[in-house]
Amino acid sequence: MPDSSFSTPEPGRPPVGADTSRAGIARVYDASLGGKDNFEADRRALDAVLEIAPGMCSVARRNRAWLRRVLRYLAGVVGVEQFLDAGAGLPTVSNTHEIAQLVNPWARVVYLDNDPMVSAHGRVLLETNEDTVYLHGDLTDPAVLAGDSAVWRYLDRDRPVAVILGAVLHHLPDAADPAGIVARVVDAVSPGSYVAITHFWDPGVDSPDHALAREVERRFVEKGLGSGWYRSRAEIESFFAGLELVDPGMVQLDEWWPSGGGATPPPPPPRVFFWGGGGHGGEGGVGVWGGGRAPPP
């Protein structure tokens, strides 16, 4: 049985666990993907955002498609054999281990989530082979990737690891120091490792859409979910401090390795902002790859 003894320090809102009267991050995301593992509170929180940003569900699906392409790229093109999906959420279609192990049957995947009910649910549904485990843990806890962490009982710390941080960091308040958390992740993994990131983006006060981004943020934070902060490009770039941005740099979700995703998807919905970037730490260093929603023309 996987270790689930990690503590969950929380500078913001505690995980909802079994409380169905409160919206939960994983369940709201499940609702945005059309899943069934959500409750009325989760759907109300999502509806509050959809009132002013009706494209949010499409963006969630595109974020999922981005994840599939990233996994195929890392497992197939780069040859990474170990994956840590942090803030993994609830099981859905095309989960991380299913994609990675389709490309490389020997790929090992560790899922990590700070909500005990989510990790328990994931453990039942996702641990389908000896190379897949689901742990309860929180990236804000320095112990989660320490040398004696349960993560390293399943992954070889001396070999490259791909750490997935898709749609995770924007649920961490500034007080949690998301840039510092990414830096700690980079410090914990071996040379040749990768980190994949997507994040909500605020186009800034000079953009006519700045007010929309802030209103969407307010509805996420104040109308049930309790998190979902939009950050500037400079703030998001700070996650890559010490790493060299590489092609394609900061791009739309759909533009990150589109040839790896089959048919070209329809144009993204306007005025929903989701941003990321890509970088590399040099020969043998840690790479950072991301994708994001660019501003409309």
C-alpha positions in Angstrom: 0.0 0.0 0.0 1.5 3.4 -1.0 2.6 5.7 1.8 0.0 8.4 2.6 1.7 10.0 5.6 2.7 13.3 4.1 1.6 16.3 6.0 -0.4 19.0 4.1 0.7 22.4 5.2 -1.7 24.9 3.7 -1.0 28.6 3.4 -4.4 29.1 1.7 -7.6 27.0 1.7 -7.4 23.5 3.0 -8.5 20.6 0.7 -12.2 19.9 0.8 -11.9 16.2 1.4 -15.3 14.5 1.8 -17.1 17.9 2.3 -19.5 18.0 -0.6 -20.9 21.3 0.5 -17.7 23.1 -0.6 -16.3 23.2 -4.2 -13.1 21.3 -4.7 -10.4 22.0 -7.2 -10.3 18.5 -8.6 -14.1 18.2 -8.7 -14.6 21.5 -10.5 -12.0 20.5 -13.0 -13.8 17.2 -13.4 -17.1 19.1 -14.0 -15.3 21.3 -16.7 -14.3 18.2 -18.5 -17.9 16.8 -18.4 -17.0 14.2 -15.7 -19.4 12.7 -13.2 -17.3 12.9 -10.0 -18.6 16.3 -8.9 -21.4 17.8 -6.8 -23.7 20.8 -6.8 -21.2 23.0 -5.0 -18.6 22.3 -7.7 -21.0 22.9 -10.5 -22.1 26.2 -9.0 -18.5 27.4 -8.7 -18.0 26.5 -12.4 -21.2 28.1 -13.5 -20.2 31.4 -11.8 -17.2 31.5 -14.1 -19.0 30.3 -17.2 -21.4 33.2 -16.9 -18.7 35.5 -18.0 -16.1 33.1 -19.6 -18.2 30.5 -21.5 -15.0 29.1 -23.1 -13.6 27.8 -19.8 -14.7 24.2 -20.4 -13.1 24.3 -23.9 -9.8 25.5 -22.4 -9.9 22.7 -19.8 -10.2 20.2 -22.6 -7.4 21.9 -24.5 -5.2 21.8 -21.4 -5.9 18.0 -21.2 -4.9 17.6 -24.9 -1.7 19.6 -24.2 -1.0 17.1 -21.4 -1.4 14.2 -23.8 1.1 15.8 -26.3 3.6 16.6 -23.6 3.5 13.0 -22.3 4.0 11.6 -25.8 6.8 14.0 -26.4 8.6 13.3 -23.2 8.1 9.5 -23.2 8.6 9.1 -26.9 10.9 11.8 -28.3 12.9 12.6 -25.2 12.8 9.1 -23.7 11.9 10.0 -20.1 10.8 6.8 -18.3 9.7 8.3 -14.9 6.8 10.7 -14.3 5.5 12.6 -11.3 2.0 14.1 -11.8 1.7 16.6 -9.0 -1.7 17.9 -8.2 -3.0 15.1 -10.3 -6.7 15.4 -9.5 -9.4 12.9 -10.2 -9.1 10.1 -12.8 -10.5 11.1 -16.2 -10.0 10.1 -19.9 -6.4 9.5 -21.0 -4.7 9.7 -17.6 -0.9 10.2 -17.3 0.1 6.6 -16.9 -2.1 5.5 -19.7 -0.5 7.8 -22.2 3.1 7.4 -20.9 2.9 3.6 -20.8 1.2 3.5 -24.2 4.4 5.1 -25.6 6.7 3.2 -23.2 5.3 0.2 -21.5 8.1 0.4 -18.8 7.3 4.0 -17.9 6.8 4.5 -14.1 4.2 7.0 -12.9 3.6 8.5 -9.5 0.5 10.6 -9.0 0.4 13.1 -6.1 -2.5 15.1 -4.7 -3.1 17.0 -1.4 -6.8 16.1 -1.1 -7.0 12.8 0.8 -10.3 11.9 -0.8 -9.0 12.5 -4.3 -5.9 10.5 -3.6 -7.9 7.6 -2.2 -10.2 7.7 -5.2 -7.2 7.8 -7.5 -5.5 4.9 -5.7 -8.5 2.7 -6.4 -8.9 3.6 -10.1 -5.5 4.4 -11.3 -3.1 1.9 -9.7 -3.6 -0.6 -12.5 -0.1 -2.0 -12.6 3.1 -2.2 -10.5 4.5 0.8 -12.2 1.7 3.2 -11.2 1.0 4.5 -7.7 -1.1 7.4 -6.3 0.2 9.2 -3.2 -1.3 11.7 -0.8 1.0 14.7 -0.6 1.4 18.5 -1.0 4.1 20.3 -3.0 4.0 23.1 -0.4 5.5 20.6 2.1 9.3 20.6 1.7 9.2 16.9 2.8 7.3 15.8 -0.2 10.4 15.6 -2.3 13.0 15.2 0.4 15.5 12.4 0.2 13.4 10.0 2.4 10.1 10.9 0.6 7.8 8.1 -0.4 8.1 9.5 -4.0 11.6 8.2 -4.2 10.5 4.7 -3.1 8.8 4.4 -6.5 11.0 6.7 -8.7 14.8 6.6 -9.0 16.0 10.0 -7.9 19.3 9.4 -9.8 17.5 9.2 -13.1 15.6 11.9 -15.0 12.0 12.5 -14.0 9.3 14.5 -15.8 7.3 16.5 -13.2 3.8 17.5 -14.5 2.4 20.8 -13.0 -0.5 21.3 -15.4 -3.0 23.8 -14.0 -1.6 23.5 -10.5 0.4 26.6 -9.7 -2.4 29.1 -10.2 -4.2 27.4 -7.3 -1.4 28.4 -5.0 -1.5 31.9 -3.4 1.5 34.2 -3.5 2.0 33.3 0.2 2.8 29.7 -0.9 5.7 31.0 -3.1 4.9 29.0 -6.2 8.2 30.1 -7.9 10.0 28.8 -4.8 8.1 25.5 -5.0 9.2 25.1 -8.7 12.8 25.8 -7.7 12.6 23.2 -5.0 11.3 20.7 -7.5 14.2 21.5 -9.8 16.6 21.0 -7.0 15.1 17.7 -6.0 15.3 16.0 -9.4 18.3 14.7 -11.3 20.0 16.4 -14.3 18.1 15.7 -17.5 14.7 16.0 -15.7 11.8 18.0 -17.0 8.9 20.1 -15.6 5.7 20.8 -17.5 3.7 23.8 -16.5 0.4 25.6 -17.5 -1.0 28.7 -15.7 -3.8 31.2 -15.8 -2.5 34.5 -17.4 -3.5 38.1 -16.8 -2.7 40.2 -20.0 -2.1 43.3 -17.9 -3.6 46.7 -17.3 -2.9 47.9 -20.9 -5.2 45.1 -22.3 -8.9 45.6 -22.6 -9.2 42.0 -21.2 -7.4 42.7 -17.9 -10.7 43.4 -16.2 -12.2 40.1 -17.5 -9.2 38.1 -16.2 -9.6 39.8 -12.8 -13.3 39.1 -12.7 -12.8 35.5 -13.6 -10.2 35.3 -10.8 -12.6 36.9 -8.3 -15.3 34.4 -9.2 -12.9 31.5 -8.8 -11.6 32.8 -5.4 -14.7 34.3 -3.9 -17.6 32.2 -5.3 -16.9 28.8 -3.9 -13.6 27.4 -5.2 -11.4 29.5 -3.1 -8.4 29.6 -5.5 -7.5 30.3 -9.1 -5.2 33.3 -9.4 -4.3 35.0 -12.7 -0.7 36.2 -12.9 1.3 38.4 -15.3 3.7 37.1 -17.8 6.6 38.3 -15.6 5.2 36.4 -12.6 4.8 33.2 -14.6 8.3 33.6 -16.1 9.7 33.8 -12.6 8.9 30.1 -12.2 11.6 29.5 -14.7 14.3 31.5 -12.9 17.8 30.1 -13.7 16.5 28.1 -16.7 16.8 29.1 -20.3 13.6 29.5 -22.3 13.6 27.5 -25.5 11.4 27.2 -28.5 8.5 27.4 -28.7 8.7 29.6 -25.6 5.4 30.9 -24.4 2.7 29.8 -26.7 -1.0 28.9 -26.9 -1.9 25.4 -25.7 -2.8 24.4 -29.2 0.6 25.5 -30.5 2.8 23.4 -28.3 4.0 20.5 -30.5 0.7 20.5 -32.6 2.1 17.9 -34.9 2.1 15.5 -32.0 -1.6 15.9 -31.5 -3.1 14.7 -34.8 -5.7 16.9 -36.4 -5.5 20.6 -35.8 -8.1 21.7 -33.3 -10.5 24.5 -34.0 -9.5 28.1 -33.0 -9.4 28.6 -29.2 -12.4 30.4 -27.6 -11.6 34.1 -27.3 -10.9 35.9 -24.0 -9.9 33.0 -21.8 -6.3 33.3 -20.9 -4.1 30.3 -20.1 -0.3 30.7 -20.4 2.9 28.8 -20.0 6.5 28.6 -21.2 9.4 26.3 -22.0 13.0 26.4 -20.9 16.0 24.2 -20.5 18.8 24.3 -17.9 21.5 23.5 -20.5 23.2 20.3 -21.5 22.2 17.6 -19.0 20.3 20.1 -17.0 16.7 20.3 -16.0 14.2 21.3 -18.7 11.0 23.1 -18.3 8.2 22.9 -20.8 4.9 24.5 -20.9 2.0 25.7 -23.0 -0.6 28.3 -22.5 -3.5 30.2 -23.9 -2.3 33.3 -25.8 -4.3 36.6 -26.1 -6.8 36.8 -29.0 -5.6 38.7 -32.0 
